[in-house]
Structure formats: structure tokens, C-alpha cells
Amino acid sequence: MTEVRHEPIAPTRTQQLASGAEIEAHRHDEHQIVYAGRGVLSVTTSTGSWVAPATRAIWVPAGTVHAHQAHGDLELHLMGLPAWENPLRLDAPAVLAVSPLLRELIITYTRTEDNSPERMRLRAVLLDQLRIAVQQPMHLPTPNSPLLRTVCDLLRSDPSDNRTLPELGREVGASDRTLSRLFSNDLGMTFPQWRTQLRLHHALVLLAEKAPVTKVANQCGWSSTSAFIDVFRRAFGHTPGTHSR
């Protein structure tokens, strides 16, 4: 993300993106709520990536340099908020749970552009719902340590890689104790937690591309389809099959 486009005003609109389409690195002087009504959206910054299916939205604070990518045919809903208006009181990107009510509010609000009293009342309810939205742990942080980045890149290239931390350490010339400390200090999570996040991110992308659940489980490294379904349900509140539909 070397060339950064500056857009002072964060747009409020609905936009269609084909699978694989990207919106290059840019920043706004305003906050933005980004929601995929259909498909799966990923947002990437210098510190990591966030991924959101239709049950999640992504909060992007003002000034954050970020890029979007569509997985599956994407119906993208964008809502800009002035920098002084921060209902979430967050200064870093976050993934938020989207209730059925919040979903309909976002979709309805971003499909219109007038400043009618009715739309302003709709906006007020939308902001109330955002204030009570629950944050979801769907951040996949990017390491600063070159050594840890090498390990993470190995797993990014093949999420089904089931090597243990000592085995990965032997490949990069580091002890598992050193790597464990780096995961904790650099990323704020354990090696198993990071790898599970990586696999869930990859699973969402594959499901958006209509891959069968069994194939997704295999390509993401779960020992069985049932193990994948269990982890996915605990992370998102529904099964992968329900998600695909």
C-alpha cells in the first residue's frame, strides 16, 4: 500500500463489487462503517486484516489507511460519520456484530441520500444500535518481527499446514520458546489463537466463493468437517452451511 488516496469525505452509499475486486489503499478524514450485505469483505491496514460476513460490520476510524477486497459478489454498504462523532469511542478498526435490526437500518440508510426528517430519525436509531453493537475478535494482526512475519507468511500461503510451533521454528531457525514469546508480545495472542483466526478468515473467503463445507474444512487444516463446524459456530453463531445460504 505505497500510494495512498486521500478522500476527505467518507461516502455513504451502496456499491456492488465483483468477487476479487479491490478498492486500493485510501484514507478519509471521517469515520466509516463498512458492511457487506452480501458476500464477504476484508479490510487491510498496516497492522493487520479484518474480515466480515453479512453478520458483521467493520468500523474504520478517521485517518486510517485501509484497502478493501471483495470475496464473492459483494453488496457493499458504506456509511460516513464526521470525525467528531464517534459512537463507538474506538480509535482502531474493529469488527462489530450486526443484529437483524442494525442490518436493515444500514441497508436502508445507505440506499438513500436525502436529508429528510425521516432519514435523520433513521440515522439516530442506527447510531443508537451501533453504540450497543458487540465487538467481535476477528482481527488477524500482522507481526512487526521479521522472524515472526516469516512464520506467519508460511501459514498464510497454506492455512492447512498443521506443523507444530517447534517444527516451524526449525524451518526458520528459532526455538518454539522464542516464537511463543513473539506471538504474545508482538501480536497479543498465542500461536494456536492466531492460526485459528487465520483459518477462520480463509474459511469465510472460501465459503463466499461457494466452496463445499467439507472442502473448506480440509483446505483450512481442520482435522474433520465436524471440528470445523464446531469452531465456526462458536465464532459466528451459526454453521458454515447456514452461512453459505
N, C-alpha and C positions, 0 to 999 in steps of 0.2 A: 504494500500500500504506500507507494512512493509519492504519487501525485494525488493531492487531497483537494477535492472540490469543496468550496465554501458556499453553503446555501443559508443565508441569514434566517429565512423563514422556513420552518419545518412544515411541509404541506399537510393538509387534511384532505384526503381523497381516497378513492378506491382504485386499485391498479391491478391489471392482470399480467402475470408473468408466466412464460412457458417453463417447463422443467429444465433446470440447469442454467436459467438466465440469472444474471448478476446485476446488481447496482453497485458501481465502483465506490471506492473509499470516498467519503464526504463527511462533512460536519455541519451542524446547524447551530445558530445562536439560541434556539429554542429547544425545549424538551420534546420528546416524541414517544408516543405509544405505537408499536408496530404489531399488527395482528394478522394472522393468516386464517381467513375464514374457510379456506380450502387449501390442501397441500401442507407442506412443512417448510418453515422459514428458518434459516440460520443467519445470525448476525455475528460478525467477526470484528474484533478490535485487536490492538497490540497485546492485550493482556489475556486473550482467550476467545472462546466462542460460546454462544448461547443458541439453543435450538428450541423451537416451539411448534407443536402441532396445533390443531384447532381448539384445544382445551387450554391453551396457554397464550399469553401475550408477552412482548418484550418491551421493557422500559429502557429508553436510551436518553441519558441526561444531556442537557445542552453542552455543546463543545466537544462531545465525544466523537472521535474519528472512527467511523464504522462502515462496513460493507454488508450488503445483503446477498443471499443466494436462495433461489427457489429450488425446492425438491418436490417433484410432482407439479402438475398445473396449479399455480398459486393464485389465489384471490387475496391480494394484499390490501389491508386497511391501515391507513396512516392517519394519525391524529397529532397535530402540533399543539404545544402548550407554551405560553410565554415563560421565559426563564425565571420570572419572579413567582410563577405559580407551580409549586412542586407538591402535589397532593401526597406523594409517597415519601417525601423527605429523603430521597436517595440521591447520592452523587456518583453512583456507578451503575452500569447496566444490571438488569435483573429480569428473571422470568416470573410472571405472575399467573396464578390460577384464574381462569376465566369461567365464571358461572354462566348458566344459560341466560340470565338477565343481562349480565355485562356484555355477553356476546351480541345480543340483539341491540343493545344500546350503541356499541361501537359500530356495528354494521349500518344501522340507521343513520347515525350521526355523520359518518364518513361518506355516505352516498348523497348528501345534500350540502349545499354551500351557502344558503341564505342565512341571514341574521334575524330571523323571525323570533318573536317571543316564545313560540312553541319549541323551536330548536334550542334556544338558550335554556329553557327549562329542562329539555332533554340532556343538555350538556351538564347541567348542575347535578342531575341524578347520576350521570355517568361518572363524574368526579367523586361523588359520594361512594359509588361502588368500587372505584379504584382505591380509595383510601382504606377499604377493608379487604382488598384482594390479598390473598396469602402468597408470599414469595415461595418459589419452588427451587430446589437445589439442582438446577440444570446448567450450571456453568462448568465448562471444561477449560480450566486455566492453562495458559501457555507458560512453560518454565523459562526463567532467565538463565539458569545454569546451562552452559553448553553441553556438559556431560549428561544432564537430565534431559535436555532437548533431544539428544541423540537417542536415548532410550524411548522417549515418547514418540519420536518420529518412526522408530521401528514398529511400534504398536499401531500408530495411525495408518501406516502402509498396509497392515494386516491385522485388523482387530481380532481375528480368530487365533492369533498367536497365543498359545497357552503356556509359554515358558514362564518359569518362576523368576522372582527377582534375582536370586543368585545366578541363575542361568543367563539372564540378560546382563547381569553385572560382568560375567566372564567375557561376554562378547565386547563390551565397551571398556573393559579394563578397570572395573571398580568393584568394591565389595558391596554386598547387599546392605550392610550397615550404613555405608556411605550413601547409597541410593535412597534408603529409607529415610535418612535424615534430610536429604534434599527434597524428597516428596513432602515431608512435613514442614520444613522451613520455607521452601520456595513456593509450594502450591497449596499449603494449608490442608492437605488431605493425605491419606495413606495410599500406597500403591494399589491395593485392591479397590479402594474407592474411586481413584482416578480411572482405572481400567474399566470399571463398571459404567462410569459416566461416558467414557469413550464408546463403549459398546452400545449404550442406550442411544447416543447421538447417531451412531451408524445405523442402528436398527430403525430409527424414525425415518432416515433417508431412504433406506431400502423399502420400507412399507409404503412410503409416498410414491415410490416407483413401481408399486403393485407386486413386489416380490412375495411369494408364499411364506407363511409364518415359519414353516419348517426350514426353508432355505435361509431365512433371516437368522434364525437361531444358530444354524450351522456356520454361516459366514461371520457371525459376530462372536463365535467362540464359546457359546453355552454348551454344557455337557449334554443337554437334552432339550427338546422343544418345551416340555413341561417346566423345566428350570427357567427357561427364557420367559415363558408366560407369567410365571410367578414373580420374577423380578420386574417385568414390565408393568404388571398390575399394581404392584406396590409403589412404583414410581409415578404412574399416571392415573391410577384409579379405575382402569378398565383393561380388558385383554387386547392383545395385538390384533386379533380378528375383528373385534368391535371397532378398533381404531381404523382399520383399513376400510371398513364400511362407512 
